[in-house]
Amino acid sequence: MPALFARSIDFDITPPVGTPMEGYAARKGVSEGVHDPLQGQVLLLRAGEVSLVLVTLDLLGVPLQFTRRVRSAVEARTGVPQDHIMLACSHTHSGPAGILTEVPGLHTEADPVLQEFLLRKIAGAAAEAQRTLEPATWGCTRGRVHGVGANRNNPLEGPQDEEVLVLRLDDDLGHPQTVLMNYGCHPTIMGHDNLLFSADFPGAARRALQAVYPDTIFMFANGASGDISTRFTRRGQTFTEVERSGRILAGEVLRALQFVTTSPSARLAAAAGQLELPFRNFPSAEEAQRQIEARQKELDELEAAGAAHGDIRKALTRLQGAQGQLLLRAALAGKSSVETEIQALALDDFTLLGLPGEPFTRIVLDIKDESPFEHTALVSYANDETGYFPDSQSFQTGTYEALISPYQQDVAGQISRAAIQLLEKVHV
């Protein structure tokens, strides 16, 4: 088995103050400052003739068209094939607008200057990583995180993936060079009234870990996040709470790191597959309006009764979902499906499976159960942002995510089947 070489580069992607922000339709105004910088990281791995590149970004998401531009630029600078390059976004709701341009209800004006800035940052970091590759050992392990995320539609009985998968890459002295953590939860501690750029709790986790390992680059890839958030676990929507939640995640990653056994060699593999997801039939304008009125009545009754914040927030998002159906109906008129992709990057029995949106927990758990790999890190918001992938129960219940999702009710099965086929393709 060939020896492994690795290198990661960390870089600042914070745009100028005054840049519009993305993440909440209710947000008013543009950014007014920076609470903590938005970061990007590039990890380049090589074993024998095969190289892989993972890019992690503190962004809400990226469209596939932008990913393809980045891949082309990285391939030109490094020679790494495009289907061996993955972009993974943290999904912070306190980042810039201008990258995603076709998400109904959100800021849709493209910012070509910001896009070019990011493309050059990523391609330059990839080239630097290739020039400075060094021998590495690697290993992975898993831990369990309690108290950060919970099922935001049913926190007591709803499914949740508490697993954090940790990939550790050491230099030739045994010091951790790069650590990747894969954990699923919406980074939405800060709400729509926040006008400061922030990486939310993933950034806080990175900072807490770097206080222990100051020379290590820490990367975050989101996991089963479609129906997971801090709605029922956070103690407020403040930066103090951001730090507290980040430290909880960091503490478990730090514990898990101490149990990793590393190896100096690896077999690398990669594959990407095209995926066509059919859209559902949307209700008529009249039926959508009736649903809006019913959701508004539900919210009014909860507020009048002094219900708990989490329950009011859940009712509010259902109202927003009902309103979103009208936006989807208009935005997708004349369209029957979306073409996107899934991707897998493998290191022996560890794989990163990239999905192009926001998978619900049930999908992720099912894929992990069927995966031929011992460690399957499911990466949401990978290479594309195509919306929510709810499970069948959520469609039946009519949650916010199911209402705002443009897909047919069997989308979970479609994605699961395609994912398992791709994993079996790269697994030997």
N, C-alpha and C positions, 0 to 999 in steps of 0.2 A: 504494500500500500504506500502511495507517495507521501513524502513529507509535506507538512502544511506550512504555508507562509501567510502572514496576515498583517494588515495595517489599517488603522482607523484614523480619520481626520474629523475634528470638530470645528464648526464655523458658525458665525453669527449671521442670521437671516432677518434680523429685525428691520423693518422698513422705516422710513422717516415718519416722525410724528405728523399727524394730519392725514395720513393714509386711512381710508375707510376701513372699518372692521367687519368681520364676517362671523356668523354663528347664530344670530337672533334677528328675526324679522322685526321684533319690537324695539331694537336698538335705534336710538336717535343720535345723530352727530357722528363725528369722525374721531379717530384716536387723539388723545390729549397728552399722552406720555407713555413711558415704559416702566412697568413695575419690575419685570425681570425679562432679560433678553430671550428672544426666540432663537432656537438653535437648530442646526442641521448637522447630521453626522453621516459620513461615508465609511463603510467597512468593505475592504477588498480582501478576498481570500483567493489563494492559489494553491493547488495541489496537482503536481504533474502538469498536464497540458490544459487543465480546466481552471477557470477563474469565475468567481461570483462577486457581485456587487450588491450590497444592501444600503439604501439611502433612507434615513429616518429624518422627518421634518416636523417642526412645530407649526403645522397648518391644519385647517379644517379638512382639507382634501385637495386632490388634484384631478383634473380630467385626463382621460386616456390620451388625448391629443398632446397635452403637455408632457406626459410621461414618454411618449414616443419621441418627442423632440429632445428630451433629456437623454434618453437611451442612445439616440443617434450621436449626440455630442460626446457622451461618455465613451461610446465605442470608437469614435474617431480619435480620442485622446489616449485610450488604453488598449484597444483591440478586443475588449471583452464583448462577446456577442450580446445582442440586444435582449434576447430572451433569458439571459443570465443576470439581468439587472432589474431590481425591484425597488420601487419607491413606496414608502410606508409613512403615512401621516398620523400624528397623535390625535387629531380631531379637536384640538383646543378651540373653544368658542371665543377666545380672546386674541385671535390672530387677524391677519390682514385679509381684506377682500381684494378681488381682482384676478384670482387664479381660477376659481370655479365660476363659470359663466352661464350654466344652464340648470340651476337649482331653483324651481319655483318658490317664491316667497322670500328669497334671499337676494342680496346684492348681486346683480348680474352683469355689471359693466366690466369688461376686461381691462386689465392694467398691463399693457405690453412691456412697459419699462420694468415693472416688478417681476414679470415672468422672465425677461432676459437676465435680470440681476440674479435670480435664483438659478437659472440654467447655467450661467457662467460660474457661480459659486460651486455648484455640484460637480460640474465637469472638471473644474480646476482642482477640487479636493480629491476627486477620483484619480486624476493624473499624479497628484502628489503622493497619494497612498500607494500607487503602483511603483513610483520611483523609490519609495522608502520601505518596501516590503521587507519583513524580517522573519526568521524562523519562529514558529509559534507552537504551543501545545493548546489543546482545547478539551473541554468537557461540558456537560450540561446536567442540570438537576431541576427539581421542582419544589415549590413551597406552596403554602396556602395563606391567602390574605383575608383577614377579617376586619370589617369596620370601615372599608373605603367605599366599595360599591355594593349595591343591592338591586334586586329586581324592582324596577321603578313602577311597574303596574301591579305587582303582588309581592311585596317585600317579605311576607311571612311564608308563603307557599310556592311562589314562582321560582322557576329554575334559575340557577346562578352557577357560573364557573369560577370558583375561588382560586383556581390554580394560577400560580405565576411560574412560568418556565424561564430558567436562567441559563444563558449560554456564556461561558467564560473562556476567554482567550488570553493565555499568558505569554510573556516574552521568554527569552532563553534563560532568564534568571529566576523564573517562577513567579514574577510579579504580574498581576492582572493588567493586561494591556487594554482590553476591551471587554465590556460586559453588556449583554443585551438582555433586557427584561421584557417579557410578553405577558401582559395582564389586561383583562377586558373591563373597561368602565368609561363612560362619557366624562371627559374633562370639563365639566360644567359647574364647578363650584362657584365660579364668578358668573354673575348673571348679566342680563342685557343692559343694566345701568352702568356696568364697568366700561370705561373708555381708556383703560391702560392696557398695553400689550402685555400678555403673560402666557407662559406655557402651562399654567394651571398646575394641578398636582403632579403630572409627570416631570415637569421642570423642577419642582420642589424635591421630588424623590432623587433626581440626579444630583442636585446640590447637596442633599444630605449624605449621599453615598460618596461624593467627592471630598467631603470633609474627612472621611476615613481613608479614602484612596485618592489623593489629590492628583496623581499622575495618570489615572485611569479614565478612559472615555466611556461614559455610560449612555446607552441607547435604549429608547422605549418604543415598543411596537404594540399597538392596541389589539385586544383580542375580542372576546364575545361581548360587544358593547351595545348592540342594537336596543336591548331592553334593560340595560344595566346603567345606573347612574348613582350619584351621591344624594339623590332626592330625600331618602329616608335615613341617611347616615350622617350627613353634614350638620354641624351645629350653627351654621350661618353661612352667608355668602360673602366671606371676607378673605383677605389675603392671609390672615392668621389661620383660618381654616384650611386654606390651600397648603400652608406649611405643615399643619398637623397631619393631614391626610397623606401628604408626600412622605413624611417621616414614617408613617405606618407601613407604606409600601416598601420604603427603603430598608426598614428594619427587617422585614422578612427576606428581602433580597440579600442583605448582608449576612443573615443567618445561613441562608441556603448556599452562599458562596463558599462557606467554610467546609462544605461537604463534597465539593466537586473534585473528582479525580480526572486528571488530564492525560491526553495522548498526543504524541508528536506527529501523527499521520492521520490522513482522512481521505475518503473517497467523496469527491464533489460531483453533483449532478444538478441539472436544472431542466425545466420544461414549462411551457406556457400553452394554454388552450383557449380557443375562442368560445364565447358563450353568448347565446341569444336568448334574452328574457322577454317573453310576451307581456304586453300590458293588459290590465283588466278592463272591463267595461265600467265606466264611471256612471254614477247616478245622474239623472237629469238635473237641470238647474233647480227645478221645483223641489225634487226630492232632497237634493243637497241643502236647500234652504230650510226644509223641514227638520233635517238633522241638526243644522246649526241652531235652530230655535230650541230644540229639545236639549242640546248640550248647554245652551245658555241658561235655560231654566234649572238644569241640574247644578250648575255652578252657583247661580244666585241662591238656591236653597241651602247649599253647603256653607256659603259665606254668611247667610242670615243665621244659620244654626251655630256659627262659631266653630266649624270643623277644624281639624288639625291641618297644619300647613301642607303636609304631604298629600293629604286627600284633596285639598283645594287645588294644589298644583297639578295633580293628576286630572281633575275635572277641567282645569284650564287648558291643559294640553289636548284633551279630547275635543274641546271646543275648537282649538286651533287646527286640529286634524280635520274636523268637519269643514272648517273654512278652507283648509288647504285643498280639499277635493275640487272646489271650484277653480282654484289656480291650476291644478293638475289637468282638469278637464279642458281648460283653455290652452295650456302650454303644450299638451300632447295631442291636440286635435290633428287627425290625419296620420298619426303614427301608430304602429301596431306593436313595436318591440324596440329594444335597445341592444346593440351589440357591444360586448365588453370582453373581459378576459379574466382568467384565473391563472395563477403561477405557483410553482413550487421550486424552492432552492433547498438542496439536501446536503448535509454533512453526515455521512454514514447513516446512523439511525436517528438523526435529528433532522427535522425539516421545517422550513418556513412555508406555510401555505397561504398565499395572498388572495384575498377576496375583495371585489371592487365596491364595497359598500358597507352596510351596517348589519351584520348577521345577528340574529337572535340566539340566545344561549342554547336553545334546544338544537339548533343546527350545528353549532360548534361541538357540543357534547356528543352528538351522533357521529360527526366526522371523526372526532378523536377516538371514539369506541371502535370504529371500523378501519381506522388508518393502519397500514402495515408497518408504520414507523413506531418505535418505542416512545419517542418524544415528538409530538406534533404541535408546533406553535402556530396557531391560526392567526393570521395578520389581517385585520379589517382595514378599510380605507387604503388598500394597496393598489397602486397604479391607476385607480379610477374611483370616482364617487358617484354611485348610481342609486343611492337611497337605501331605504330600510328593506331588509329581508325578514319579514315576520314569520312566525310559525303559525300553524293552522288554528290553534287555540286563540291567538291574538286576533286573527281575522274574524273568528266567530264572536269574540267579545267586543270587537270594534274599538280597540285601543287607538291612541293617537298615531302610533307608528303604522298600524294597519291601514288607518284612514289616509295617511299621507303617502303610503307606499303605492307606486303605480302598478304593482305586479299582481299576477294571478295568484290564487290561494295555494297553488302547488309549488311556489317558488322555492320553498325550503327543500323539497324533494329534488327539484332540478339542480340546485346548487350542490347538494350533498352527493348526488350521483356523479356529477361532473368532477367534483373534488376527489372522490375516491378513485375514479379512473385515472386522474392525473397523478395522484400519489403512487398508485400501483405502477405507473409508467416509469417514475424516477427511482423506485425502490428496487434494489437488487438483493 
